Amino acid sequence: MVWLATGLSLLALAVAVLALVRVRAFEFAPEVLAGDVILPRPSRLAGDVKLLLPLQFTNSGFADGIIQWVALRLTVDGQIDRSVLLSPVAEVDMQRFIQAKRRLDAENTIEPFTGFALEGKRSAARFVLFDVAEKARTGPLRLRPGRYTFELFIKSSATRQPKLERQFEHVLEQRQLDELHNDATVYLINYQITLPGVRREVAGIEWLPGGSRA
C-alpha cells in the first residue's frame, strides 16, 4: 500500500508539472537580450548625451502580447543613492542613423517610443534611445570615467509590475569621453552577451565600426 500511495503521489506530481509546463508554454513570455551601448555623436537638436541600446525582444511562449514600456537604471561606481532613471524617448532607424554619420537628427529618430505587439515564438529587434526621465529636476545626463551598471526593466501585458530583465556593466574611460567630445560615436560592446539577432538584422548597414564587429 505504501508503494501504491507513493506511486500515485509521483504520478499526480508529474501530471501537475506537465500541466504547468503546458500552461506556461501557451503564455506570453517575453525576454530581452541586451548588453551593448552606443553613445551617438552629439545631436544637432540638443547637445546633451543620450544612450542608444540595441535590444532583442523574444517571446518564448505561444501567446501574443504587448511590450508596454522599458526603462533603464544607471549607476556609476556602485553609488546607488545617485542612480539615474532613463526612459525611452525614441526608436532609431539605424540605416538613416548610419547615413547621417552616426548623428541623431529628426530624420532618423521616431518619436515617441511606444509599446508594440510581439507574436508567439517571434523576435523583434529595436534600437531604443534613452534619456534622463526627470531632466527638469536632475538636468541632462553627464558622463564621467567609471564603472557603469545598467539595469534594464520591462513592463509587458504578462506582468503587473516592471521586471528587471538584464543587468550588465561597462567601464567608461577618459579616452572614450574625449572621443565623444571630439564628435565621435562611442561603442561600449559587451562581448559576454552578444546580440546575434540584432546584429544579423542590421548586418548590411554595419552599425558597428569595422574594428569592433563581433
C-alpha positions in Angstrom: 0.0 0.0 0.0 2.9 2.3 0.8 4.4 1.8 -2.7 1.0 2.3 -4.3 0.5 5.6 -2.4 4.0 6.7 -3.4 3.4 5.8 -7.0 0.1 7.7 -7.1 1.7 10.8 -5.5 4.5 10.7 -8.1 2.0 10.3 -10.9 0.0 13.3 -9.5 3.1 15.4 -9.3 4.1 14.5 -12.8 0.7 15.4 -14.1 0.8 18.8 -12.2 4.3 19.6 -13.6 3.2 18.7 -17.1 0.1 20.9 -16.8 2.2 23.8 -15.5 4.6 23.4 -18.4 1.8 23.3 -20.9 0.2 26.5 -19.4 3.5 28.4 -19.4 4.2 27.3 -23.0 1.0 28.9 -24.1 1.5 32.1 -22.1 3.1 35.4 -23.4 6.7 35.0 -22.2 8.8 38.0 -23.3 12.5 38.2 -22.7 15.0 40.9 -23.7 18.6 40.4 -24.7 20.9 43.5 -24.2 24.4 44.3 -23.4 25.7 46.8 -26.0 25.5 50.6 -25.6 26.1 53.3 -28.2 26.9 56.9 -27.3 25.9 58.7 -30.5 27.6 61.9 -31.7 26.0 64.9 -30.0 22.8 65.8 -31.7 22.2 68.9 -33.7 18.9 69.2 -32.0 20.4 69.2 -28.5 23.9 68.9 -27.2 23.2 66.6 -24.2 24.2 62.9 -24.2 21.7 60.1 -24.8 22.1 56.3 -24.7 21.2 54.1 -27.7 20.7 50.5 -26.9 20.2 47.6 -29.4 17.6 45.4 -27.8 16.4 42.0 -28.9 12.9 41.2 -27.7 11.9 37.5 -27.8 8.6 35.8 -27.0 9.3 32.2 -25.9 5.6 31.5 -25.4 3.0 30.8 -28.0 0.6 33.5 -27.0 0.7 37.1 -28.4 1.3 40.0 -26.0 2.3 43.6 -25.7 5.7 45.1 -24.7 4.3 48.2 -22.9 7.4 50.1 -21.9 11.1 49.7 -21.0 13.3 51.7 -18.6 16.9 51.9 -17.8 18.6 52.5 -14.4 22.1 53.7 -14.5 24.5 53.5 -11.5 28.1 54.8 -11.6 30.8 53.1 -9.4 28.2 51.4 -7.2 26.7 54.7 -5.9 23.1 53.5 -5.7 22.0 56.7 -4.0 22.9 58.6 -7.1 21.4 56.2 -9.6 19.6 57.8 -12.6 16.5 56.5 -14.2 16.3 56.8 -18.0 13.2 56.4 -20.1 12.8 55.6 -23.8 12.3 58.8 -25.9 12.6 57.4 -29.4 13.3 54.5 -31.6 16.2 54.9 -34.0 16.2 54.0 -37.7 19.7 52.5 -37.9 20.0 52.8 -41.7 19.3 56.5 -41.6 21.5 56.8 -38.5 24.4 55.4 -40.4 23.7 57.6 -43.4 23.7 60.6 -41.0 27.3 59.6 -40.0 26.0 58.2 -36.7 24.5 61.5 -35.5 21.0 61.7 -34.2 18.6 64.0 -36.0 14.9 64.4 -36.8 15.2 62.1 -39.9 16.4 59.0 -38.0 14.5 59.2 -34.7 11.0 58.0 -34.4 9.3 59.8 -31.5 7.9 59.0 -29.1 8.8 55.4 -28.3 5.6 53.4 -28.0 4.7 49.9 -26.9 4.4 47.2 -29.6 2.9 43.7 -30.1 5.1 40.6 -30.0 3.6 37.5 -31.5 4.2 34.0 -30.1 7.6 32.5 -30.8 8.7 35.6 -32.5 11.5 38.1 -32.0 11.8 41.8 -32.7 14.9 44.0 -32.8 14.6 47.6 -31.6 17.2 50.3 -31.3 15.9 52.4 -28.4 17.1 55.8 -27.4 17.1 56.6 -23.7 17.2 59.9 -21.9 17.0 61.1 -18.3 13.4 60.6 -17.1 13.3 63.7 -14.9 15.6 66.1 -16.7 13.8 69.2 -15.4 14.8 68.1 -11.9 18.1 66.4 -12.3 19.5 68.0 -15.5 20.9 66.2 -18.6 23.0 63.1 -18.3 26.6 63.9 -17.5 29.2 61.2 -18.1 32.5 60.7 -16.3 35.1 57.9 -16.2 34.0 55.0 -14.1 32.2 51.7 -13.9 28.6 51.9 -15.2 26.0 49.4 -14.2 23.0 49.2 -16.5 19.7 47.6 -15.3 17.0 47.1 -17.9 13.4 46.9 -16.8 10.4 46.0 -18.9 6.6 46.1 -18.4 4.5 43.8 -20.5 1.0 42.5 -20.7 2.3 39.4 -18.9 3.2 41.1 -15.7 1.5 43.6 -13.3 4.8 45.1 -12.2 8.0 46.1 -14.0 10.5 43.3 -14.2 14.3 43.5 -14.2 15.3 41.7 -17.4 19.0 42.4 -17.8 22.0 43.8 -15.8 25.4 44.4 -17.3 28.4 46.7 -16.8 30.8 48.8 -18.9 33.8 50.7 -17.9 33.9 54.2 -19.5 37.4 55.6 -19.8 38.5 59.2 -20.3 39.8 58.3 -23.7 36.3 57.4 -24.8 34.9 60.6 -23.3 37.5 62.6 -25.3 36.4 60.8 -28.5 32.7 61.7 -27.7 33.6 65.3 -27.1 35.6 65.3 -30.3 32.3 64.5 -32.2 32.8 60.7 -32.5 30.4 57.9 -31.8 31.5 55.6 -28.9 30.6 51.9 -28.8 30.5 50.0 -25.5 30.4 46.4 -26.5 29.6 43.6 -24.1 31.4 40.5 -25.6 29.9 38.2 -23.0 26.3 39.0 -24.0 26.1 39.0 -27.8 23.1 40.2 -29.8 23.1 37.8 -32.8 19.5 38.6 -33.8 20.1 42.3 -33.8 23.4 42.2 -35.5 22.2 39.8 -38.1 19.2 42.0 -38.9 21.4 45.1 -39.5 24.5 43.3 -40.8 24.1 45.0 -44.2 24.4 48.5 -42.7 27.2 47.7 -40.3 26.1 49.6 -37.2 29.4 48.6 -35.5 32.7 50.2 -36.7 34.9 47.9 -38.7 37.4 47.2 -35.9 34.7 46.4 -33.3 32.4 44.0 -35.1 31.8 40.8 -33.2 
